[in-house]
Amino acid sequence: MDEIAEALGISKATLYRQFPGKEDILASAMETIKAEILAGVEGILADANTDILERLARLTRFIGNWLSRLGRVLATDMRRNAPGVWEDVERFRREKLLKNFSSILESGVREGVFDARMDRDLVLRMYLSLVQNFLNPDMLLNTPYSASDIFETLFRVFFLGILTDGARKALADRKISFYHSNKEVL
């Protein structure tokens, strides 16, 4: 608190009048960060001048940059030392991820980029599960990958898959089906 007050050029007493404790400062900072992230994401998704593929690429870069800026140490410390703030961040992440990813799916289906036959609720649940399982402090501390690396790879695999273009074409040419009802794969 001494360092924060000094950096702001105010007394510690003034700082404590505004923020009773460190967790209050962190909560306030996280509210600002959440608002900036939400404005950026919603701005990208609302850009009617770009197609869904460009919006997806911009969204991936935007979120990747934010994840890199926040870092694994902040998430770990926040979860350990400010569990109330951490839970608020997690709730925000879940709610906004579901809302915005649902918007992406709907736009992609409308634009003919995503298969309209997919069960959108199941796809939403899969994506949310992947994000929650791979972008959390435990995972980030026990892997050499940055949060940005994990998010970008998760996004790429989820949307593009792991097959090469040649393998996708071969699969389609051979009309191999992975559906129990003999629907085409691609």
C-alpha positions as a printed Julia matrix, in Angstrom:
186×3 Matrix{Float64}:
   0.0     0.0     0.0
   2.97    2.29    0.72
   4.32    1.77   -2.81
   0.92    2.35   -4.42
   0.28    5.53   -2.44
   3.77    6.8    -3.28
   3.34    6.03   -6.99
   0.04    7.92   -6.98
   1.48   10.83   -5.05
  -1.07   10.54   -2.25
  -0.93    9.61    1.39
  -1.64    6.08    2.52
  -4.59    7.41    4.55
  -6.13    8.87    1.37
  -5.62    5.57   -0.42
  -7.27    3.65    2.44
 -10.27    5.99    2.34
 -10.87    4.98   -1.27
  -9.75    1.34   -0.99
  -9.92   -0.31    2.45
  -7.52   -3.07    1.42
  -5.37   -4.59   -1.29
  -8.16   -6.83   -2.5
 -10.33   -3.76   -3.1
  -7.63   -2.24   -5.28
  -7.29   -5.49   -7.2
 -11.07   -5.76   -7.64
 -11.21   -2.22   -8.99
  -8.32   -2.88  -11.38
  -9.97   -6.09  -12.59
 -13.26   -4.25  -13.23
 -11.37   -1.85  -15.49
  -9.6    -4.72  -17.28
 -12.84   -6.67  -17.74
 -14.53   -3.59  -19.21
 -11.64   -3.06  -21.66
 -11.64   -6.71  -22.72
 -15.41   -6.81  -23.12
 -15.43   -3.61  -25.18
 -12.68   -4.99  -27.43
 -14.36   -8.37  -27.92
 -17.8    -6.9   -28.56
 -16.3    -4.34  -30.95
 -14.63   -7.09  -32.97
 -17.76   -9.24  -33.04
 -19.98   -6.31  -34.04
 -17.78   -5.25  -36.97
 -20.17   -5.75  -39.88
 -17.47   -4.77  -42.38
 -15.55   -8.03  -41.89
 -16.59  -11.63  -42.34
 -16.62  -14.15  -39.51
 -13.22  -15.57  -40.43
 -11.52  -12.18  -40.13
 -13.38  -11.49  -36.88
 -12.21  -14.86  -35.52
  -8.59  -14.05  -36.42
  -8.83  -10.59  -34.84
 -10.51  -12.02  -31.75
  -7.77  -14.64  -31.33
  -5.04  -12.0   -31.57
  -6.89   -9.65  -29.19
  -7.48  -12.28  -26.49
  -3.97  -13.68  -26.93
  -2.49  -10.22  -26.36
  -4.57   -9.71  -23.21
  -3.64  -13.11  -21.83
   0.02  -12.34  -22.41
  -0.29   -8.99  -20.64
  -2.02  -10.45  -17.59
   0.28  -13.45  -17.21
   0.17  -16.61  -15.17
   1.58  -15.08  -11.97
  -1.32  -12.65  -11.6
  -3.89  -15.41  -12.07
  -2.14  -17.67   -9.59
  -1.71  -14.94   -6.98
  -5.27  -13.74   -7.43
  -6.71  -17.21   -6.97
  -4.61  -17.82   -3.86
  -4.72  -14.4    -2.2
  -7.97  -12.85   -3.44
 -10.42  -15.71   -3.99
 -13.42  -13.38   -4.15
 -11.88  -11.39   -6.99
 -10.79  -14.61   -8.7
 -14.32  -16.05   -8.56
 -15.69  -12.81  -10.01
 -13.19  -13.02  -12.89
 -14.09  -16.68  -13.49
 -17.82  -15.88  -13.49
 -17.23  -13.03  -15.95
 -15.14  -15.31  -18.17
 -17.79  -18.08  -18.2
 -20.71  -15.74  -18.89
 -19.03  -13.68  -21.58
 -17.38  -16.68  -23.2
 -20.73  -18.42  -23.58
 -22.46  -15.31  -24.88
 -19.75  -14.32  -27.33
 -18.93  -17.82  -28.52
 -22.64  -18.4   -29.13
 -22.66  -15.23  -31.21
 -19.66  -16.49  -33.19
 -21.38  -19.83  -33.87
 -24.59  -18.17  -35.0
 -22.73  -15.76  -37.31
 -20.66  -18.61  -38.7
 -23.75  -20.68  -39.48
 -25.5   -17.66  -41.06
 -22.42  -16.92  -43.2
 -22.11  -20.57  -44.24
 -18.74  -21.02  -42.51
 -19.91  -23.47  -39.82
 -22.0   -26.57  -40.39
 -25.62  -25.84  -39.47
 -26.15  -29.52  -38.58
 -23.99  -29.32  -35.47
 -25.53  -29.34  -32.02
 -24.63  -25.78  -30.99
 -25.23  -26.36  -27.29
 -22.82  -29.29  -27.3
 -20.22  -27.28  -29.21
 -20.58  -24.42  -26.7
 -20.08  -26.81  -23.8
 -17.02  -28.37  -25.43
 -15.39  -25.02  -26.07
 -16.12  -23.73  -22.56
 -14.7   -26.93  -21.08
 -11.52  -26.63  -23.12
 -10.99  -23.0   -22.12
 -11.68  -23.71  -18.44
  -9.42  -26.78  -18.37
  -6.49  -25.28  -20.25
  -6.58  -21.61  -19.25
  -6.42  -21.81  -15.49
  -3.59  -21.17  -13.02
  -2.86  -24.86  -12.33
  -2.4   -25.62  -16.01
  -0.42  -22.45  -16.65
   1.99  -23.15  -13.79
   2.59  -26.74  -14.85
   3.26  -26.2   -18.53
   5.97  -24.37  -20.46
   3.34  -22.72  -22.66
   2.07  -19.19  -22.21
  -1.63  -18.47  -21.85
  -1.53  -16.87  -25.28
   0.07  -19.99  -26.81
  -2.56  -22.22  -25.22
  -5.47  -20.01  -26.31
  -4.24  -19.68  -29.88
  -3.64  -23.45  -30.2
  -6.99  -24.27  -28.6
  -8.71  -21.87  -30.98
  -6.86  -23.23  -34.03
  -7.54  -26.89  -33.21
 -11.16  -26.28  -32.26
 -11.99  -24.35  -35.41
  -9.58  -25.82  -37.94
  -8.94  -29.27  -36.52
  -5.7   -31.16  -36.78
  -6.19  -32.52  -40.28
  -4.28  -30.93  -43.12
  -6.19  -29.61  -46.12
  -5.0   -32.68  -48.06
  -6.32  -35.05  -45.41
  -9.68  -33.25  -45.33
  -9.94  -33.58  -49.1
  -8.98  -37.28  -48.98
 -11.56  -37.88  -46.28
 -14.25  -36.12  -48.33
 -13.22  -37.92  -51.55
 -13.47  -41.28  -49.83
 -16.81  -40.31  -48.27
 -15.78  -41.7   -44.91
 -18.39  -40.96  -42.28
 -17.88  -40.59  -38.56
 -21.58  -40.07  -37.92
 -23.71  -42.92  -36.7
 -26.5   -41.86  -39.05
 -24.25  -41.99  -42.16
 -24.19  -38.23  -42.58
 -21.24  -36.91  -44.52
 -18.29  -35.73  -42.43
 -17.45  -32.61  -44.4
